Amino acid sequence: MAGFSTNGLPTTSSALTGAELIEANTQLTAGLTPQTEAISVNQIAAFTRGASGAGVTYRNVLDGGDFTTNPFQRGTSLTGITNTSTYLADRWFNIGSSGSSISVSRQPVTVVTGFSQALEFGRGNTNADVNPIKMGQVLETNRSVGLQGQTVILSFYAAPGGGFSAANGQLNALIYTGTGTNDTAANMVAAAWAGQTTANAVTSVNLVTGWVRYYVVGVIPVTATQIGVLFSYTPVGTATTDFIQLSGIQLEAVNAVATQATAATYASAFEKRSPDIELNNCQRTFYQITEAASSSAVFANGMISATNVQTIVIPLPVTMYKAPTVTVTAGTLKFNIAGTATAVGAGFAAGTCTPTEATVVGAVTATAGQATQLQAGNSTGGGIVAISADF
C-alpha cells in the first residue's frame, strides 16, 4: 500500500528488492548520448561498498587475494610443485599431478587499476604433463557458516600467458562446499570432503588476451560448513610461457538473486584492505621466521629446561585457528649459551605448539636453568622456522 512520508513524498510499504531504477546524469558533453541512464539500487550499493575507505564489514571472505598486499611470507617464487598441496602466496595453495612441474611467482602488473602485483602459476617451460594444474584457498568453518543459504559471486582479474595452452582458453573456477569442519585442501582437490558439492552451475570462463575481470555465481547450501575455491586448467602439448596471472580475487555474498548473466551487475568493486589487516588475516594460518644474511636479530627467548636441552617459546602474532605444526631449517641460526652464540646443531627441531605459541628445541651442550635466545648467526642466513596451520 502506498502512503506519504513526513516530507509529503509518496512511499511504498514494499521492501526494496535492489532492482529499483534511479535516473542519473551521465555528465557527458552536450550532444553525446546518453545524457541520462537508469542505475539500480543494487549497483549503487555495490559501488558504495567497494569505494575507498568503505567495506568495514569485509565482504571478501578470501584472504590475500590482492597480491599487492599479500605478505608472501615464504618468498616470491617457487618451482617444481607436483602432487602435494604447496603454498607460496599466503593462503593460496598449488597442486598438480606426480608429473607436474608447477612454477608460481609474484609478478608486476601495471595495467589493472589498483593493483601492482599478480600471482602467476603454470607449467615450467618444457614440462609436457597434461594433467590439470590447480590453485585454491580453503576457508575456515567459522567463516564458511556465515554464507549458508546465500548467493555468492567469485570475481577475479586474469590474464593468460602467451603460451597458455588450455583449449579455448578455458579456466575452471569452482566454488566448493562441504559439511565437515576445517577439512584440508588436499581433500577438497580429491573431492573427499564430507558432503562435497559444487556451488556454481557455470564452472569455467574462456579467457581472452589481456587483463579482464571475470565472474562466476554460486549458491551456498544452508547445510554448508566448509567453503573453498579452486582455479584450474588442463594444459596440452609442451609448455612454453604456459601460465596464467590472477589478482583481485574476491568471494562475496550478494543481496540479490544474481545469475551468471547478471554477475557483473551485482558484483562489488574489489574490496581493498590495508596491508596490516591482510597480514593479520594471513598469519592466522601461517607465520615464518626467516634468517637474513648478516643479521644479528634476536627472534625469541627461552630456557635451558634441562641439561643440554634448549626450549624456545615463540609467541604468535595472531591466534591461529588451531595448534600449528612447525618445520625448521637450521641455516646459521644460533642459541645464546651463557653469552656465546652457538650453532643450533643437529638437535634443532619442532616442539609443542598451541594456537597462541610455538616452541622449538635444541640439544646443544648447556647447563640447566639458564636463559637462552634464538638469534640470527650474522653469517650466511638461511635459517627458517615455519609455523603452519594451513589447510
C-alpha positions, 0 to 999 in steps of 0.5 A: 500500500502506498502512503506519504512520508513526513516530507509529503513524498509518496512511499511504498510499504514494499521492501526494496528488492535492489532492482529499483531504477534511479535516473542519473546524469551521465555528465557527458558533453552536450550532444553525446548520448546518453545524457541520462541512464537508469542505475539500480539500487543494487549497483549503487550499493555495490559501488558504495561498498567497494569505494575507498575507505568503505567495506568495514564489514569485509565482504571478501571472505578470501584472504590475500587475494590482492597480491599487492598486499599479500605478505608472501611470507615464504618468498616470491617464487617457487618451482617444481610443485607436483602432487602435494598441496604447496603454498607460496602466496599466503593462503593460496595453495598449488597442486598438480599431478606426480608429473607436474612441474608447477612454477608460481611467482609474484609478478608486476602488473601495471595495467589493472587499476589498483593493483601492482602485483599478480600471482602467476602459476603454470607449467615450467617451460618444457614440462609436457604433463597434461594433467590439470594444474590447480590453485585454491584457498580453503576457508575456515568453518567459522567463516564458511557458516556465515554464507549458508543459504546465500548467493555468492559471486567469485570475481577475479582479474586474469590474464593468460600467458602467451603460451597458455595452452588450455583449449579455448582458453578455458579456466575452471573456477569452482566454488566448493562446499562441504559439511565437515569442519576445517577439512584440508585442501588436499581433500577438497582437490580429491573431492573427499570432503564430507558432503562435497558439492559444487556451488556454481552451475557455470564452472569455467570462463574462456579467457581472452588476451589481456587483463579482464575481470571475470565472474562466476555465481554460486549458491551456498547450501544452508547445510554448508560448513566448509567453503573453498575455491579452486582455479584450474586448467588442463594444459596440452602439448609442451609448455612454453610461457604456459601460465596464467596471472590472477589478482583481485580475487574476491568471494562475496555474498550478494543481496540479490538473486544474481545469475551468471548473466547478471554477475557483473551487475551485482558484483562489488568493486574489489574490496581493498584492505590495508596491508596490516589487516591482510597480514593479520588475516594471513598469519592466522594460518601461517607465520615464518621466521626467516634468517637474513644474511648478516643479521644479528636479530634476536627472534625469541627467548627461552630456557635451558629446561634441562641439561643440554636441552634448549626450549624456545617459546615463540609467541604468535602474532595472531591466534591461529585457528588451531595448534600449528605444526612447525618445520625448521631449517637450521641455516646459521641460526644460533642459541645464546649459551651463557653469552656465546652464540652457538650453532643450533646443531643437529638437535634443532627441531619442532616442539609443542605448539598451541594456537597462541605459541610455538616452541622449538628445541635444541640439544646443544651442550648447556647447563640447566636453568639458564636463559637462552635466545634464538638469534640470527648467526650474522653469517650466511642466513638461511635459517627458517622456522615455519609455523603452519596451520594451513589447510 
